[in-house]
Amino acid sequence: MKAKLLLFVKIKLSDSAFKILFALQDNKIVEVSLEKNDLKNIIKKNKLIRHEKFDWHVNKNINTRYLLELTAKKEDQLPSVLNFLEEKIDVNWFVFPKAVKLLKEGVEKNFLQLAVQYISNGGIDESVIAADYDAEFIKTLQEKLTEDKN
């Protein structure tokens, strides 16, 4: 079974401002095999923070998507390779607008959008979760991205 790991970091710019970056693997959300890797060990080994409340809201019955936070004080401290138990994955770090443009899959774009709203609100916004991978929501997001390109 595969799991999508949306890794992010908040780099403090000032007392009230942060730069939030997301890790992408070949223009997609990081994906690992749960047969080869144990999520708890991945979190422990990489000193990640799991956002379980968010995970619970986006993973209806089967846990396949996880929001994980990495801690770093500076952008140049971010890893370019993530070392999981049996896998090493090359990643690049991007701010939200660039990350969402690079993602190809609509469900991944929606997952990233929900994560950004979760991070921005400091918790779950029930009106956002209500979108719940709705096809109309994804279509609207894709139209907005197309408009932004023009």
C-alpha contacts under 8 A as a table, 3 or more apart, distances in Angstrom:
res1	aa1	res2	aa2	distance
1	M	33	S	5.82
1	M	34	L	5.52
1	M	35	E	6.35
2	K	31	E	6.45
2	K	32	V	5.53
2	K	33	S	4.50
2	K	34	L	5.74
2	K	64	T	6.82
3	A	31	E	5.50
3	A	32	V	5.44
3	A	33	S	6.35
3	A	34	L	6.56
3	A	63	N	7.70
3	A	64	T	4.51
3	A	65	R	5.73
3	A	66	Y	7.53
4	K	29	I	6.19
4	K	30	V	5.68
4	K	31	E	4.54
4	K	32	V	6.68
4	K	64	T	6.02
4	K	65	R	4.71
4	K	66	Y	6.26
5	L	29	I	6.47
5	L	30	V	5.21
5	L	31	E	6.03
5	L	32	V	7.55
5	L	65	R	6.02
5	L	66	Y	4.98
5	L	67	L	6.10
5	L	68	L	6.77
6	L	22	F	7.15
6	L	23	A	6.97
6	L	29	I	5.92
6	L	30	V	6.42
6	L	65	R	7.53
6	L	66	Y	6.07
6	L	67	L	4.92
6	L	68	L	6.04
6	L	112	L	7.58
7	L	22	F	5.77
7	L	23	A	5.46
7	L	30	V	7.77
7	L	67	L	6.13
7	L	68	L	4.80
7	L	69	E	5.60
7	L	70	L	6.77
8	F	20	I	6.82
8	F	21	L	5.48
8	F	22	F	4.38
8	F	23	A	6.22
8	F	67	L	7.79
8	F	68	L	6.45
8	F	69	E	5.01
8	F	70	L	6.01
9	V	20	I	5.64
9	V	21	L	5.42
9	V	22	F	6.69
9	V	69	E	5.66
9	V	70	L	5.06
9	V	71	T	5.97
9	V	72	A	6.83
10	K	18	F	5.78
10	K	19	K	5.62
10	K	20	I	4.55
10	K	21	L	6.66
10	K	70	L	7.95
10	K	71	T	7.20
10	K	72	A	7.42
11	I	18	F	5.33
11	I	19	K	5.02
11	I	20	I	6.29
11	I	21	L	7.96
11	I	72	A	6.52
11	I	73	K	5.66
11	I	74	K	6.12
11	I	75	E	6.90
12	K	15	D	7.37
12	K	17	A	6.23
12	K	18	F	4.46
12	K	19	K	6.44
12	K	73	K	6.74
12	K	74	K	7.97
13	L	16	S	7.75
13	L	17	A	5.35
13	L	18	F	5.18
13	L	19	K	6.66
14	S	17	A	5.05
14	S	18	F	6.99
19	K	95	V	7.57
20	I	95	V	6.05
20	I	96	F	7.49
21	L	93	W	5.72
21	L	94	F	5.01
21	L	95	V	4.59
21	L	96	F	6.79
22	F	93	W	5.26
22	F	94	F	5.24
22	F	95	V	6.26
22	F	96	F	6.98
22	F	99	A	7.00
23	A	29	I	7.20
23	A	30	V	7.25
23	A	91	V	5.79
23	A	92	N	5.50
23	A	93	W	4.53
23	A	94	F	6.56
24	L	27	N	5.65
24	L	28	K	5.40
24	L	29	I	5.10
24	L	30	V	5.88
24	L	91	V	5.35
24	L	92	N	5.49
24	L	93	W	6.38
24	L	94	F	7.58
24	L	99	A	7.41
25	Q	28	K	5.29
25	Q	29	I	5.99
25	Q	30	V	5.28
25	Q	31	E	7.98
25	Q	89	I	7.18
25	Q	90	D	6.20
25	Q	91	V	4.75
25	Q	92	N	6.68
26	D	91	V	7.33
27	N	99	A	7.78
27	N	102	L	5.34
27	N	103	L	5.31
27	N	104	K	7.23
28	K	102	L	7.52
28	K	103	L	5.37
28	K	104	K	7.09
28	K	105	E	7.85
28	K	108	E	7.51
29	I	103	L	7.73
29	I	108	E	6.89
30	V	89	I	7.91
30	V	91	V	7.91
32	V	37	N	7.31
32	V	87	E	7.76
33	S	36	K	5.44
33	S	37	N	6.10
34	L	37	N	4.83
34	L	38	D	6.00
34	L	39	L	7.20
35	E	38	D	7.52
36	K	85	L	7.36
36	K	86	E	6.03
36	K	87	E	7.96
37	N	41	N	7.56
37	N	42	I	7.09
37	N	84	F	6.94
37	N	85	L	5.62
37	N	86	E	6.39
37	N	87	E	7.97
38	D	41	N	5.33
38	D	42	I	6.24
38	D	85	L	7.67
39	L	42	I	5.01
39	L	43	I	6.20
40	K	43	I	5.18
40	K	44	K	6.17
41	N	44	K	4.96
41	N	45	K	5.80
41	N	85	L	7.54
42	I	45	K	5.27
42	I	46	N	6.04
42	I	48	L	7.96
42	I	84	F	5.69
42	I	85	L	6.72
43	I	46	N	5.47
43	I	47	K	5.70
43	I	48	L	4.81
43	I	49	I	6.89
43	I	50	R	7.37
43	I	68	L	7.96
44	K	47	K	5.07
44	K	48	L	6.57
45	K	48	L	7.94
45	K	84	F	7.67
46	N	70	L	7.92
46	N	83	N	7.53
46	N	84	F	7.85
47	K	70	L	7.00
47	K	71	T	7.85
48	L	68	L	6.04
48	L	69	E	5.40
48	L	70	L	5.05
48	L	71	T	7.27
49	I	68	L	5.46
49	I	69	E	4.85
49	I	70	L	6.59
50	R	66	Y	7.42
50	R	67	L	6.12
50	R	68	L	4.65
50	R	69	E	6.41
51	H	54	F	5.63
51	H	55	D	6.38
51	H	66	Y	7.54
51	H	67	L	5.65
51	H	68	L	6.23
51	H	69	E	7.70
52	E	55	D	4.85
52	E	56	W	6.00
52	E	66	Y	7.80
52	E	67	L	7.71
53	K	56	W	5.16
53	K	57	H	6.50
53	K	124	I	7.60
54	F	57	H	5.24
54	F	58	V	6.45
54	F	67	L	7.17
54	F	115	A	7.86
54	F	118	Y	7.43
54	F	123	G	7.68
54	F	124	I	6.59
55	D	58	V	5.38
55	D	59	N	5.89
55	D	63	N	7.65
55	D	65	R	6.59
55	D	66	Y	5.44
55	D	67	L	6.46
56	W	59	N	5.45
56	W	60	K	6.97
56	W	63	N	7.93
57	H	60	K	6.68
57	H	129	I	7.08
58	V	65	R	7.36
58	V	111	F	7.95
58	V	129	I	7.54
58	V	132	D	7.32
59	N	62	I	5.88
59	N	63	N	5.22
59	N	64	T	6.60
59	N	65	R	6.44
60	K	63	N	7.42
63	N	66	Y	7.74
67	L	115	A	7.36
72	A	75	E	7.22
72	A	77	Q	6.26
72	A	78	L	6.71
73	K	77	Q	7.25
74	K	77	Q	5.50
74	K	78	L	7.45
75	E	78	L	5.65
78	L	93	W	7.95
79	P	82	L	6.53
79	P	91	V	7.72
80	S	90	D	5.72
80	S	91	V	5.17
80	S	92	N	6.13
81	V	88	K	6.43
81	V	89	I	5.41
81	V	90	D	4.38
81	V	91	V	5.82
82	L	88	K	5.62
82	L	89	I	5.14
82	L	90	D	6.39
82	L	91	V	7.13
83	N	86	E	7.93
83	N	87	E	6.33
83	N	88	K	4.70
83	N	89	I	6.68
84	F	87	E	5.08
84	F	88	K	5.89
84	F	89	I	7.83
94	F	98	K	6.02
94	F	99	A	5.42
95	V	98	K	5.72
95	V	99	A	6.06
96	F	99	A	4.99
96	F	100	V	5.97
96	F	116	V	7.59
97	P	100	V	5.49
97	P	101	K	6.38
98	K	101	K	5.24
98	K	102	L	6.30
99	A	102	L	5.18
99	A	103	L	6.38
100	V	103	L	5.32
100	V	109	K	5.74
100	V	112	L	7.14
100	V	113	Q	7.95
101	K	104	K	7.77
101	K	145	L	7.14
103	L	106	G	7.83
103	L	108	E	6.84
103	L	109	K	6.27
104	K	108	E	7.73
104	K	109	K	7.70
105	E	108	E	5.36
105	E	109	K	6.43
106	G	109	K	5.04
106	G	110	N	6.22
106	G	138	I	6.17
106	G	142	Q	7.76
107	V	110	N	5.05
107	V	111	F	6.13
107	V	133	Y	6.81
107	V	138	I	7.47
108	E	111	F	4.96
108	E	112	L	6.15
109	K	112	L	5.12
109	K	113	Q	6.14
109	K	138	I	7.84
110	N	113	Q	4.98
110	N	114	L	6.15
110	N	133	Y	6.58
110	N	138	I	6.37
110	N	141	L	7.94
111	F	114	L	5.20
111	F	115	A	6.19
111	F	133	Y	7.98
112	L	115	A	5.01
112	L	116	V	6.19
113	Q	116	V	5.16
113	Q	117	Q	6.33
114	L	117	Q	5.19
114	L	118	Y	6.09
114	L	128	V	6.83
114	L	129	I	7.29
115	A	118	Y	4.92
115	A	119	I	6.06
116	V	119	I	5.12
116	V	120	S	5.97
117	Q	120	S	5.01
117	Q	121	N	5.94
117	Q	125	D	7.62
117	Q	128	V	7.57
118	Y	121	N	5.26
118	Y	122	G	5.91
118	Y	123	G	5.11
118	Y	124	I	5.45
118	Y	125	D	6.73
119	I	122	G	5.10
119	I	123	G	6.55
120	S	123	G	7.86
121	N	124	I	7.14
121	N	125	D	7.07
124	I	128	V	7.92
124	I	129	I	7.57
125	D	128	V	5.41
125	D	129	I	6.50
126	E	129	I	5.06
126	E	130	A	6.08
127	S	130	A	5.12
127	S	131	A	7.22
128	V	131	A	5.69
128	V	132	D	7.73
129	I	132	D	5.32
131	A	134	D	5.36
131	A	137	F	6.52
133	Y	137	F	7.10
133	Y	138	I	7.09
134	D	137	F	5.23
134	D	138	I	6.46
135	A	138	I	5.12
135	A	139	K	6.12
136	E	139	K	5.00
136	E	140	T	6.13
137	F	140	T	5.13
137	F	141	L	6.19
138	I	141	L	5.06
138	I	142	Q	6.16
139	K	142	Q	5.11
139	K	143	E	6.18
140	T	143	E	5.06
140	T	144	K	6.18
141	L	144	K	5.11
141	L	145	L	6.28
142	Q	145	L	5.08
142	Q	146	T	6.22
143	E	146	T	5.02
143	E	147	E	6.19
144	K	147	E	5.01
144	K	148	D	6.16
145	L	148	D	5.02
145	L	149	K	6.40
146	T	149	K	5.25
146	T	150	N	6.71
147	E	150	N	5.26
